[in-house]
Amino acid sequence: MLTVIGEALVDVVQRPSGVTAHVGGSPLNVAVGLARLDHPVQFIGRFGKDTYGDSIAAHLRSSSVMVPLPPDENPTSVATALVDDDGAATYTFELASELPGLAARLPFMLQGTSLLHTGSIATMLEPGAAEVLAAVEHAHPSATISFDPNCRPSIIEDREYARGHVERFVALADVVKASDEDLEWLYPGVDVLESARRWLTLGGDGGPAIVVVTRGAEGPWGVTAAGEASIRAPKVEVADTVGAGDSFMAALLSAVVDHGLAGAQNREELRGISVGILEGMLDHAARAAAVTVSRPGANPPTRAELNALNQPEPEANVERQP
């Protein structure tokens, strides 16, 4: 069982052509992405007993994502995305971050979890962030932990505060993905790849096995103990970039599972993966993101769609550490 914990919300997308509403939230999108790649997955997050909450529940059910927490009395969170003529999105938010009843139910809900993913607003905004951290600490002895900060400076404006939260989760994670924009904001004036290399050392022997940086059209880059690899992004006509990073994250984790590397018992093997395996993971994840940007909204591909892709292999630029 895979578990994703974090925020669920509705993206109200404002384009030059009109306004639409899509179910979203970075962790929720990752859960849906994993389910569409044929992994059993549960989503632990909150939404309200309202029309938007009903749409979230229906969206999760339609992708066979399990939902152990019922809706609560607070309004469902809303993100408003303003999409420009180039397809790039900027966001504003109306949020409730609590996870009612989570602490008491954690041992039951996380039983049998081999991989736990979290990130974004849920790991920054209190009081929910403390509950998410407790879930990660509970799962760490038995599960692979993954993390995507997906920073939102419009919500968490205090850079030092955000940096402290992010580094706490990075040190507990086995797989970390961040965008170049995340790293530029967290560490202004520092080369993003240098920041990612430093993350690989956080937590000492218990820190990350893989750190990946997404760089839009430039393609993703990743580092492990064995070395570094980068992949050129597949060329695609962009509808918008909503959910692209989440589709990438889901496919990256899917590759970890498909390689038999999920679960704390495989932590050392994950830390020892080769540059070639990392390159293949980046390729797989980049293809998933390419499908998502080719269509409106956070709409990750199914495994069948990825398998059906008949694209030439992207050129690799592999750098091996001595």
C-alpha positions as CSV (number, residue, x, y, z in Angstrom):
1,M,0.0,0.0,0.0
2,L,1.2,3.5,-0.9
3,T,0.1,6.5,1.2
4,V,-0.1,10.1,0.3
5,I,-0.8,12.7,3.0
6,G,-1.5,16.4,2.4
7,E,-3.9,18.9,1.1
8,A,-6.9,18.5,-1.2
9,L,-8.4,21.5,-2.8
10,V,-10.2,22.8,-5.9
11,D,-8.2,24.7,-8.5
12,V,-10.3,27.5,-10.0
13,V,-8.4,28.2,-13.2
14,Q,-8.8,31.6,-14.9
15,R,-7.6,31.6,-18.5
16,P,-7.9,34.3,-21.2
17,S,-10.6,32.0,-22.7
18,G,-12.6,31.6,-19.5
19,V,-12.9,30.0,-16.0
20,T,-12.9,26.3,-15.1
21,A,-12.7,24.4,-11.8
22,H,-10.5,21.3,-11.3
23,V,-9.9,19.1,-8.3
24,G,-6.3,19.6,-7.2
25,G,-3.7,20.0,-4.4
26,S,-0.2,18.7,-5.0
27,P,-0.4,15.6,-2.7
28,L,-3.9,14.7,-4.0
29,N,-2.6,14.9,-7.6
30,V,0.3,12.6,-6.7
31,A,-2.1,10.1,-5.2
32,V,-4.2,10.1,-8.3
33,G,-1.1,9.9,-10.5
34,L,0.1,6.8,-8.6
35,A,-3.4,5.2,-8.8
36,R,-3.5,5.8,-12.6
37,L,-0.1,4.0,-12.8
38,D,-1.8,1.0,-11.2
39,H,-0.6,1.3,-7.6
40,P,-2.9,0.7,-4.6
41,V,-2.9,4.1,-2.9
42,Q,-4.7,5.9,-0.1
43,F,-5.0,9.6,0.3
44,I,-5.0,11.1,3.8
45,G,-6.3,14.7,3.6
46,R,-9.2,16.9,4.5
47,F,-12.1,18.4,2.6
48,G,-15.4,19.7,3.6
49,K,-19.1,18.7,3.4
50,D,-19.8,21.0,0.5
51,T,-20.0,20.9,-3.3
52,Y,-16.3,21.3,-3.8
53,G,-15.7,18.5,-1.2
54,D,-18.1,16.2,-3.1
55,S,-16.2,16.8,-6.3
56,I,-12.9,15.9,-4.5
57,A,-14.4,12.7,-3.2
58,A,-15.8,11.8,-6.6
59,H,-12.5,12.5,-8.3
60,L,-10.6,10.3,-5.9
61,R,-13.1,7.5,-6.3
62,S,-13.0,7.7,-10.1
63,S,-9.2,6.9,-9.9
64,S,-9.7,4.2,-7.3
65,V,-7.9,6.1,-4.6
66,M,-8.9,5.0,-1.0
67,V,-9.9,7.8,1.4
68,P,-9.8,6.8,5.1
69,L,-10.7,10.3,6.5
70,P,-14.3,11.4,6.1
71,P,-15.2,15.0,5.2
72,D,-15.4,17.6,8.0
73,E,-17.3,20.7,8.8
74,N,-14.8,23.3,7.5
75,P,-15.0,24.6,3.9
76,T,-13.1,22.8,1.2
77,S,-9.8,24.6,0.4
78,V,-9.7,26.6,-2.9
79,A,-6.7,27.7,-5.0
80,T,-7.2,30.2,-7.8
81,A,-4.8,29.7,-10.7
82,L,-4.3,32.6,-13.1
83,V,-2.9,31.1,-16.4
84,D,-1.2,33.4,-18.8
85,D,-1.0,33.2,-22.6
86,D,2.1,31.0,-22.4
87,G,0.3,28.5,-20.1
88,A,2.2,29.4,-16.9
89,A,0.1,29.5,-13.7
90,T,0.3,31.7,-10.6
91,Y,-1.9,31.0,-7.5
92,T,-3.8,32.5,-4.6
93,F,-5.3,30.3,-1.8
94,E,-8.2,30.0,0.7
95,L,-7.1,27.2,3.0
96,A,-8.0,25.1,6.1
97,S,-5.0,23.0,7.1
98,E,-6.3,20.9,10.0
99,L,-6.4,17.1,9.8
100,P,-9.1,16.2,12.4
101,G,-8.6,12.9,14.2
102,L,-5.4,12.0,12.3
103,A,-3.1,11.4,15.3
104,A,-5.4,8.8,17.0
105,R,-5.8,6.8,13.8
106,L,-2.3,6.9,12.4
107,P,-1.2,3.4,13.6
108,F,-4.2,1.9,11.9
109,M,-4.1,4.0,8.7
110,L,-0.4,3.5,8.1
111,Q,-0.3,-0.2,8.8
112,G,1.1,-1.9,5.7
113,T,2.3,1.3,4.1
114,S,5.5,0.7,2.1
115,L,5.9,4.2,0.8
116,L,4.6,7.5,2.2
117,H,4.6,10.7,0.2
118,T,3.9,14.2,1.4
119,G,4.8,17.8,0.6
120,S,3.6,21.3,-0.3
121,I,1.2,23.4,1.8
122,A,0.5,20.5,4.2
123,T,4.1,20.4,5.4
124,M,4.3,24.2,6.0
125,L,0.9,25.5,7.3
126,E,0.1,24.9,11.0
127,P,-1.6,23.2,12.7
128,G,-1.7,20.5,10.0
129,A,2.1,20.6,9.4
130,A,2.9,19.1,12.8
131,E,0.4,16.3,12.2
132,V,2.0,15.5,8.9
133,L,5.5,15.5,10.4
134,A,4.2,13.1,13.1
135,A,2.9,10.8,10.4
136,V,6.3,10.8,8.5
137,E,8.1,10.0,11.8
138,H,5.7,7.2,12.5
139,A,6.1,5.7,9.0
140,H,9.9,6.1,8.7
141,P,11.0,2.9,10.4
142,S,8.9,0.8,7.9
143,A,8.3,2.8,4.8
144,T,10.1,4.7,2.1
145,I,9.5,8.5,2.6
146,S,9.2,10.9,-0.3
147,F,8.9,14.7,-0.2
148,D,8.2,17.6,-2.6
149,P,8.3,21.0,-1.0
150,N,6.3,22.6,-3.9
151,C,6.8,26.0,-2.2
152,R,4.1,28.6,-2.2
153,P,5.6,32.0,-1.3
154,S,2.2,33.6,-1.6
155,I,1.1,31.5,1.4
156,I,4.3,31.1,3.4
157,E,6.2,34.3,2.9
158,D,8.8,33.8,5.7
159,R,11.7,32.2,3.7
160,E,13.6,31.2,6.8
161,Y,10.6,29.5,8.4
162,A,9.9,27.6,5.1
163,R,13.5,26.6,4.8
164,G,13.5,25.1,8.3
165,H,10.4,23.1,7.6
166,V,11.6,21.9,4.2
167,E,15.0,20.8,5.6
168,R,13.3,18.9,8.4
169,F,11.3,16.8,5.9
170,V,14.3,16.4,3.5
171,A,16.4,14.9,6.3
172,L,13.7,12.3,6.9
173,A,13.0,11.5,3.2
174,D,14.5,8.9,0.9
175,V,13.3,10.5,-2.4
176,V,13.1,14.3,-2.8
177,K,11.9,16.3,-5.7
178,A,12.0,20.0,-6.0
179,S,11.6,22.5,-8.9
180,D,14.3,25.0,-9.7
181,E,11.9,27.7,-8.6
182,D,11.6,26.1,-5.2
183,L,15.3,26.0,-4.7
184,E,15.9,29.5,-6.1
185,W,13.3,30.9,-3.6
186,L,14.6,28.8,-0.6
187,Y,18.3,29.6,-1.3
188,P,18.5,32.9,-3.2
189,G,21.8,33.4,-5.0
190,V,22.8,29.7,-4.7
191,D,23.1,27.5,-7.8
192,V,20.0,25.2,-7.6
193,L,22.1,22.0,-8.3
194,E,24.5,22.9,-5.5
195,S,21.5,23.2,-3.2
196,A,20.2,19.8,-4.3
197,R,23.6,18.2,-3.7
198,R,23.6,19.6,-0.2
199,W,20.2,18.1,0.4
200,L,21.7,14.7,-0.4
201,T,23.8,15.1,2.7
202,L,21.0,16.2,5.1
203,G,20.2,13.5,7.7
204,G,23.5,11.8,7.4
205,D,23.3,8.1,6.7
206,G,19.5,8.3,7.1
207,G,19.0,11.1,4.6
208,P,17.9,11.1,1.0
209,A,18.9,8.4,-1.5
210,I,17.7,10.5,-4.5
211,V,17.3,14.2,-5.0
212,V,15.7,15.4,-8.2
213,V,15.3,18.9,-9.6
214,T,12.8,19.7,-12.3
215,R,13.7,22.5,-14.6
216,G,10.7,22.9,-17.0
217,A,11.7,22.7,-20.7
218,E,15.3,22.2,-19.8
219,G,14.5,18.8,-18.3
220,P,15.0,17.1,-15.0
221,W,18.3,16.5,-13.2
222,G,19.0,14.1,-10.3
223,V,21.7,13.0,-7.9
224,T,22.4,9.9,-5.9
225,A,25.5,8.6,-4.1
226,A,26.6,7.0,-7.4
227,G,26.5,10.3,-9.5
228,E,24.3,12.6,-11.4
229,A,22.1,12.4,-14.5
230,S,20.0,14.8,-16.6
231,I,17.3,14.2,-19.2
232,R,16.0,16.5,-21.9
233,A,12.3,17.1,-21.5
234,P,10.2,15.6,-24.3
235,K,8.9,18.2,-26.8
236,V,5.2,18.7,-26.5
237,E,2.6,21.4,-27.2
238,V,1.8,22.9,-23.8
239,A,-1.8,23.4,-22.8
240,D,-0.8,24.5,-19.3
241,T,1.6,23.5,-16.6
242,V,-1.0,22.8,-13.9
243,G,-0.1,19.5,-12.1
244,A,3.0,18.8,-14.2
245,G,5.3,18.5,-11.2
246,D,2.9,16.2,-9.4
247,S,2.6,13.9,-12.4
248,F,6.4,13.8,-12.5
249,M,6.6,13.0,-8.8
250,A,4.0,10.2,-9.1
251,A,5.8,8.6,-12.0
252,L,9.2,8.9,-10.2
253,L,7.7,7.1,-7.2
254,S,6.1,4.5,-9.5
255,A,9.6,3.8,-10.9
256,V,10.9,3.3,-7.4
257,V,8.1,0.8,-6.7
258,D,8.5,-0.9,-10.0
259,H,12.2,-1.5,-9.3
260,G,11.3,-3.2,-6.0
261,L,12.9,-0.5,-3.9
262,A,9.9,0.6,-1.8
263,G,9.9,-0.1,2.0
264,A,12.5,0.7,4.7
265,Q,14.0,-2.8,4.3
266,N,15.2,-1.6,0.8
267,R,16.6,1.7,2.0
268,E,20.2,0.7,1.5
269,E,19.6,-0.7,-1.9
270,L,17.8,2.5,-2.9
271,R,20.8,4.5,-1.7
272,G,23.0,2.4,-3.9
273,I,21.2,2.7,-7.2
274,S,23.3,3.3,-10.3
275,V,23.3,6.5,-12.5
276,G,21.7,4.4,-15.3
277,I,18.7,3.5,-13.1
278,L,18.4,7.1,-12.1
279,E,18.4,8.1,-15.7
280,G,15.7,5.7,-16.5
281,M,13.6,7.0,-13.6
282,L,14.0,10.6,-14.8
283,D,13.0,9.5,-18.4
284,H,9.8,7.8,-17.1
285,A,8.8,10.7,-14.9
286,A,9.5,13.3,-17.6
287,R,7.3,11.4,-20.1
288,A,4.4,11.5,-17.5
289,A,4.8,15.2,-17.0
290,A,4.8,15.7,-20.8
291,V,1.5,14.0,-21.1
292,T,0.0,16.2,-18.3
293,V,1.2,19.6,-19.8
294,S,-0.3,18.6,-23.2
295,R,-3.8,18.8,-21.7
296,P,-5.6,21.2,-19.5
297,G,-5.6,20.9,-15.7
298,A,-3.9,18.3,-13.4
299,N,-4.7,15.2,-15.5
300,P,-1.9,12.6,-15.0
301,P,-1.5,9.7,-17.4
302,T,-2.5,6.1,-16.9
303,R,0.1,3.4,-17.2
304,A,-1.5,2.4,-20.5
305,E,-1.0,5.9,-21.9
306,L,2.7,5.9,-20.8
307,N,3.3,2.5,-22.3
308,A,1.6,3.5,-25.6
309,L,3.9,6.5,-26.0
310,N,6.1,6.1,-29.1
311,Q,8.6,8.9,-28.7
312,P,12.3,8.8,-29.5
313,E,14.6,8.4,-26.5
314,P,15.6,11.9,-25.1
315,E,19.3,12.5,-25.3
316,A,21.0,12.0,-21.9
317,N,23.7,14.1,-20.3
318,V,25.2,11.9,-17.6
319,E,27.8,13.1,-15.2
320,R,29.5,10.6,-13.1
321,Q,31.2,11.5,-9.8
322,P,34.7,10.2,-9.4
